[in-house]
Amino acid sequence: MKAVIKLLLLIVLAVAVGVALQDTTGYISLVINDERRTVSLVVGVLFLVLLFFIAYLLVRIVSRLLNAPKNIETWREKRRTKRDLDLLERGWMGWLEGRVDIAEKDFNKLHSKTRSEQRQVLASLAAAKAAHQINDDLKRDEMLQLSHDTAMSYPELFDAVNTVKAEILLDQSKSDEAILILEKLNETHPNQIHIRKLLLRAYKQAGRLREVIKEARYLEKKKKIDPSYAKALIENSATTIISSPSELLWESVYEQLTSEEQSKSAIAIAAARRYADRNDYKQVMKVLEKSYEAEYDEQILQEYVSLDVKEQQPQRLAKIQKWLENDSQNPDLLRAAGHLCLLEQLWGQAERYLIKSVTIEDDPRTHALLGTLYDRLSKPEEALKHWRHGSSAVVMLPGASALPSADTKNDPLGPPDMKSLDGPDDHFISSRAKLQTIDKNEFSEDKN
């Protein structure tokens, strides 16, 4: 469009000049020594214009000739760049399609042919990752070393080389070496999410659980990791640290957790047991009560009831009765209250709680507690009934859902523990005769 406008302007200018010079009577006189040349003004102007165009063409030709070597080199560089980009594109397409072996060949070819050091680094890095994926360790190490040596002059590429090297080390379970590289990269690029994710992976692999908690919390805050995965990492790491007997500074880890994290059942139980190890039962109760009140969990309740601290039993019973005010139909709470009443020898309350619990949910544990209660109250028939309910729910024999009652008519009334032979059944006789025969045979063989 610009060329058309320029052409139109040039035509308009030529027409204007032609109209202006059409009626002119002027002339141009050129005097050289004794010679004089005279031409009309129109011819002089046309001659000057022609001379300008000739000079312009000569200058352009000379310029092209002088710049020919440079232009040829530029053309060759464009050709080489196009070839490099085609190889790089083809290699990455093969990588994405899963044809890693073909992609590695393209990257190796690019590395050997390109004259650009930056593209050499990229090609060698890509070839190293491809070789790593197909388990070609020698080629991988060779290409990594080449990329490392070439990238020394390019800081950004050097960081990329170290990042790829750290990833490969993590795949080889060499987490300690990877951590050294990644921590240096993190100092240079503290907000780079990929490096922080690799650090999380490395710390987890190395068992450095404090750092795992720190990195998981950072990535969760930045919304760069799945929240459920981050919470699971924090919970598992904190639980492992707190539960470890060799971890002396576990309490600092527990106190740094958020209130929500401290209320997780696994963390609360682990912390409660560590406090119990040093006989700090008030803190044990505080931890478990806080966890249970945050979110109902049967494991917390079982841990709370099973504390072997007689002095704290009334407080625990009062707390469970308070929880029952808001959840009176909870069979687990009712069973826990009955259990503590049983320990306190409050037989009437224990019976009420346990009967209500077993009415809502037929649980073998509740039957077992009722069996113990009635045994203490000298009610053997009731105790035996609940014990049978409890054992039948816990232990299921293969085969029929119900077994026939045992034949106890031949059982002795007292010791010795032998059946009476008055009127035994045929099966018993045949079995005894067979045993006697075997015994005699063995005895005769021993004598021989």
ChimeraX attribute file (.defattr): number of C-alpha atoms within 10 A of each C-alpha:
attribute: neighborCount
match mode: 1-to-1
recipient: residues
	/A:1	6
	/A:2	7
	/A:3	8
	/A:4	9
	/A:5	10
	/A:6	11
	/A:7	12
	/A:8	12
	/A:9	12
	/A:10	12
	/A:11	12
	/A:12	12
	/A:13	12
	/A:14	12
	/A:15	12
	/A:16	12
	/A:17	13
	/A:18	12
	/A:19	11
	/A:20	11
	/A:21	14
	/A:22	11
	/A:23	9
	/A:24	11
	/A:25	9
	/A:26	10
	/A:27	12
	/A:28	14
	/A:29	12
	/A:30	10
	/A:31	10
	/A:32	8
	/A:33	6
	/A:34	5
	/A:35	7
	/A:36	9
	/A:37	9
	/A:38	11
	/A:39	12
	/A:40	13
	/A:41	17
	/A:42	19
	/A:43	12
	/A:44	15
	/A:45	14
	/A:46	11
	/A:47	11
	/A:48	11
	/A:49	12
	/A:50	12
	/A:51	11
	/A:52	12
	/A:53	11
	/A:54	11
	/A:55	12
	/A:56	11
	/A:57	11
	/A:58	12
	/A:59	12
	/A:60	11
	/A:61	12
	/A:62	11
	/A:63	11
	/A:64	13
	/A:65	11
	/A:66	11
	/A:67	11
	/A:68	12
	/A:69	11
	/A:70	11
	/A:71	13
	/A:72	11
	/A:73	11
	/A:74	12
	/A:75	12
	/A:76	12
	/A:77	13
	/A:78	12
	/A:79	12
	/A:80	16
	/A:81	16
	/A:82	12
	/A:83	15
	/A:84	24
	/A:85	15
	/A:86	14
	/A:87	22
	/A:88	22
	/A:89	15
	/A:90	16
	/A:91	28
	/A:92	20
	/A:93	15
	/A:94	17
	/A:95	17
	/A:96	11
	/A:97	10
	/A:98	11
	/A:99	14
	/A:100	22
	/A:101	16
	/A:102	17
	/A:103	26
	/A:104	24
	/A:105	16
	/A:106	24
	/A:107	28
	/A:108	21
	/A:109	18
	/A:110	24
	/A:111	27
	/A:112	12
	/A:113	13
	/A:114	18
	/A:115	14
	/A:116	12
	/A:117	15
	/A:118	15
	/A:119	19
	/A:120	23
	/A:121	25
	/A:122	20
	/A:123	26
	/A:124	28
	/A:125	27
	/A:126	27
	/A:127	30
	/A:128	29
	/A:129	23
	/A:130	24
	/A:131	23
	/A:132	19
	/A:133	15
	/A:134	12
	/A:135	11
	/A:136	13
	/A:137	13
	/A:138	12
	/A:139	16
	/A:140	22
	/A:141	16
	/A:142	15
	/A:143	23
	/A:144	22
	/A:145	17
	/A:146	16
	/A:147	29
	/A:148	21
	/A:149	13
	/A:150	17
	/A:151	21
	/A:152	13
	/A:153	12
	/A:154	12
	/A:155	10
	/A:156	10
	/A:157	19
	/A:158	17
	/A:159	20
	/A:160	18
	/A:161	23
	/A:162	19
	/A:163	19
	/A:164	16
	/A:165	23
	/A:166	25
	/A:167	21
	/A:168	18
	/A:169	18
	/A:170	21
	/A:171	14
	/A:172	11
	/A:173	14
	/A:174	16
	/A:175	22
	/A:176	16
	/A:177	14
	/A:178	26
	/A:179	21
	/A:180	12
	/A:181	18
	/A:182	24
	/A:183	15
	/A:184	13
	/A:185	18
	/A:186	16
	/A:187	9
	/A:188	11
	/A:189	14
	/A:190	12
	/A:191	10
	/A:192	11
	/A:193	16
	/A:194	12
	/A:195	19
	/A:196	22
	/A:197	17
	/A:198	19
	/A:199	27
	/A:200	23
	/A:201	20
	/A:202	27
	/A:203	21
	/A:204	19
	/A:205	16
	/A:206	17
	/A:207	13
	/A:208	14
	/A:209	21
	/A:210	15
	/A:211	16
	/A:212	24
	/A:213	23
	/A:214	12
	/A:215	23
	/A:216	26
	/A:217	18
	/A:218	17
	/A:219	18
	/A:220	16
	/A:221	12
	/A:222	10
	/A:223	10
	/A:224	15
	/A:225	16
	/A:226	11
	/A:227	15
	/A:228	10
	/A:229	12
	/A:230	21
	/A:231	16
	/A:232	12
	/A:233	20
	/A:234	23
	/A:235	19
	/A:236	16
	/A:237	22
	/A:238	25
	/A:239	24
	/A:240	17
	/A:241	23
	/A:242	26
	/A:243	19
	/A:244	12
	/A:245	11
	/A:246	9
	/A:247	11
	/A:248	10
	/A:249	10
	/A:250	19
	/A:251	14
	/A:252	10
	/A:253	15
	/A:254	20
	/A:255	10
	/A:256	10
	/A:257	16
	/A:258	9
	/A:259	13
	/A:260	11
	/A:261	18
	/A:262	24
	/A:263	22
	/A:264	20
	/A:265	25
	/A:266	20
	/A:267	26
	/A:268	26
	/A:269	24
	/A:270	20
	/A:271	25
	/A:272	26
	/A:273	18
	/A:274	19
	/A:275	18
	/A:276	18
	/A:277	12
	/A:278	8
	/A:279	12
	/A:280	13
	/A:281	19
	/A:282	12
	/A:283	14
	/A:284	22
	/A:285	20
	/A:286	12
	/A:287	23
	/A:288	24
	/A:289	19
	/A:290	17
	/A:291	25
	/A:292	20
	/A:293	11
	/A:294	15
	/A:295	13
	/A:296	11
	/A:297	14
	/A:298	13
	/A:299	13
	/A:300	24
	/A:301	19
	/A:302	14
	/A:303	17
	/A:304	21
	/A:305	20
	/A:306	12
	/A:307	17
	/A:308	11
	/A:309	11
	/A:310	9
	/A:311	9
	/A:312	13
	/A:313	17
	/A:314	14
	/A:315	11
	/A:316	19
	/A:317	19
	/A:318	13
	/A:319	13
	/A:320	20
	/A:321	17
	/A:322	12
	/A:323	16
	/A:324	16
	/A:325	9
	/A:326	9
	/A:327	12
	/A:328	14
	/A:329	14
	/A:330	15
	/A:331	23
	/A:332	21
	/A:333	23
	/A:334	26
	/A:335	28
	/A:336	25
	/A:337	26
	/A:338	29
	/A:339	25
	/A:340	21
	/A:341	21
	/A:342	21
	/A:343	15
	/A:344	14
	/A:345	13
	/A:346	14
	/A:347	16
	/A:348	12
	/A:349	16
	/A:350	24
	/A:351	20
	/A:352	14
	/A:353	21
	/A:354	28
	/A:355	20
	/A:356	18
	/A:357	25
	/A:358	19
	/A:359	11
	/A:360	14
	/A:361	14
	/A:362	15
	/A:363	18
	/A:364	19
	/A:365	20
	/A:366	28
	/A:367	26
	/A:368	19
	/A:369	22
	/A:370	28
	/A:371	24
	/A:372	20
	/A:373	26
	/A:374	19
	/A:375	15
	/A:376	14
	/A:377	12
	/A:378	11
	/A:379	13
	/A:380	14
	/A:381	12
	/A:382	17
	/A:383	22
	/A:384	18
	/A:385	15
	/A:386	23
	/A:387	21
	/A:388	16
	/A:389	19
	/A:390	21
	/A:391	14
	/A:392	14
	/A:393	14
	/A:394	12
	/A:395	8
	/A:396	11
	/A:397	10
	/A:398	6
	/A:399	7
	/A:400	8
	/A:401	8
	/A:402	9
	/A:403	8
	/A:404	6
	/A:405	6
	/A:406	6
	/A:407	7
	/A:408	8
	/A:409	9
	/A:410	14
	/A:411	11
	/A:412	12
	/A:413	11
	/A:414	7
	/A:415	6
	/A:416	7
	/A:417	9
	/A:418	11
	/A:419	13
	/A:420	12
	/A:421	10
	/A:422	7
	/A:423	9
	/A:424	11
	/A:425	10
	/A:426	9
	/A:427	9
	/A:428	12
	/A:429	13
	/A:430	11
	/A:431	10
	/A:432	12
	/A:433	12
	/A:434	11
	/A:435	11
	/A:436	12
	/A:437	11
	/A:438	11
	/A:439	12
	/A:440	11
	/A:441	10
	/A:442	11
	/A:443	11
	/A:444	9
	/A:445	9
	/A:446	8
	/A:447	6
	/A:448	5
